[in-house]
Amino acid sequence: MSDARDDSAEILEELFAVIESRKEELPDDSYTTTLFTHEKGENYVLEKLGEETTELLLAAKDDDHEELAHESADIVYHLLVLLSMKGMDLDDLLAELESRR
C-alpha cells in the first residue's frame, strides 16, 4: 500500500512541477498557459473550479464512479493551478492537510 501512496505523492509533485514550468515558459500549445494568460485572469481559474465542482457533484449524485474520478482529477488540477497563481506550492497544501491529521 505504501508504494501506491508514494506513487500518488510523486504524481502530484510531478503535476505541480509541470504547472510551475508552464507558468514560467508559457508554451503556446498548453491548456495550462491558457489558464495563466486568460484575459479574465484569476477569475477564469475560479470559474473553472466552479464548473468542475458542479460536474463532480452531479457525477456523485448519479453514482458514476468513472466520471467522479475524472472530475476529481479536474478539480485537483485546477486547484494546483490556483495555488501556483497565488504563489503557493504543494508543500503549503500538504502541510495544512498534515496539521489536520
C-alpha positions as CSV (number, residue, x, y, z in Angstrom):
1,M,0.0,0.0,0.0
2,S,2.8,2.5,0.8
3,D,4.2,2.1,-2.8
4,A,0.8,3.3,-4.2
5,R,0.8,6.2,-1.8
6,D,4.4,7.1,-2.7
7,D,3.5,7.0,-6.4
8,S,0.4,9.2,-5.7
9,A,2.5,11.8,-4.0
10,E,5.0,11.6,-6.8
11,I,2.3,12.2,-9.4
12,L,1.1,15.3,-7.5
13,E,4.6,16.6,-7.3
14,E,5.2,16.0,-11.0
15,L,1.9,17.6,-11.9
16,F,2.7,20.7,-9.8
17,A,6.2,20.9,-11.3
18,V,4.7,20.9,-14.8
19,I,2.2,23.6,-13.8
20,E,5.1,25.7,-12.5
21,S,7.0,25.1,-15.7
22,R,4.1,26.1,-17.8
23,K,3.6,29.3,-15.7
24,E,7.2,30.2,-16.4
25,E,7.6,29.2,-20.0
26,L,4.0,29.8,-21.3
27,P,4.2,27.4,-24.2
28,D,1.6,28.3,-26.9
29,D,0.1,24.8,-27.1
30,S,-0.6,24.4,-23.4
31,Y,-4.0,24.5,-21.7
32,T,-2.2,25.5,-18.5
33,T,-0.8,28.5,-20.3
34,T,-4.3,29.5,-21.2
35,L,-5.3,29.5,-17.6
36,F,-2.3,31.7,-16.6
37,T,-2.8,34.2,-19.5
38,H,-6.6,34.4,-19.9
39,E,-8.0,37.9,-20.1
40,K,-10.2,37.2,-17.1
41,G,-7.1,36.4,-15.1
42,E,-7.6,34.5,-11.8
43,N,-11.4,34.6,-12.3
44,Y,-11.1,32.2,-15.2
45,V,-9.5,29.6,-13.0
46,L,-12.1,30.2,-10.3
47,E,-14.9,29.8,-12.8
48,K,-13.2,26.5,-14.0
49,L,-13.1,25.3,-10.4
50,G,-16.8,26.1,-10.0
51,E,-17.7,24.3,-13.2
52,E,-15.7,21.2,-12.3
53,T,-17.2,21.2,-8.8
54,T,-20.7,21.2,-10.2
55,E,-19.7,18.3,-12.6
56,L,-18.2,16.4,-9.6
57,L,-21.4,16.8,-7.6
58,L,-23.6,15.6,-10.5
59,A,-21.3,12.6,-11.0
60,A,-21.5,11.7,-7.3
61,K,-25.3,12.1,-7.3
62,D,-25.5,9.8,-10.3
63,D,-23.2,7.2,-8.8
64,D,-21.0,7.5,-11.9
65,H,-17.6,6.3,-10.4
66,E,-15.7,6.8,-13.6
67,E,-16.9,10.4,-14.1
68,L,-16.4,11.1,-10.4
69,A,-12.8,10.1,-10.7
70,H,-12.4,12.2,-13.8
71,E,-14.0,15.3,-12.3
72,S,-12.0,14.8,-9.1
73,A,-8.8,14.9,-11.1
74,D,-10.0,18.1,-12.9
75,I,-10.6,19.8,-9.5
76,V,-7.2,18.8,-8.2
77,Y,-5.5,20.1,-11.4
78,H,-7.3,23.4,-11.3
79,L,-6.7,23.7,-7.6
80,L,-3.0,23.3,-8.1
81,V,-3.1,25.9,-10.8
82,L,-4.8,28.3,-8.4
83,L,-2.2,27.6,-5.7
84,S,0.5,28.3,-8.2
85,M,-1.2,31.6,-9.2
86,K,-1.3,32.6,-5.6
87,G,2.4,31.9,-5.1
88,M,1.8,28.8,-3.0
89,D,3.0,25.3,-3.6
90,L,2.2,21.7,-3.0
91,D,4.0,21.8,0.4
92,D,1.6,24.5,1.6
93,L,-1.3,22.2,0.9
94,L,0.3,19.1,2.3
95,A,1.3,21.0,5.5
96,E,-2.3,22.1,6.0
97,L,-3.6,18.6,5.5
98,E,-0.9,17.2,7.8
99,S,-1.9,19.7,10.5
100,R,-5.4,18.4,10.4
101,R,-4.4,14.7,10.9
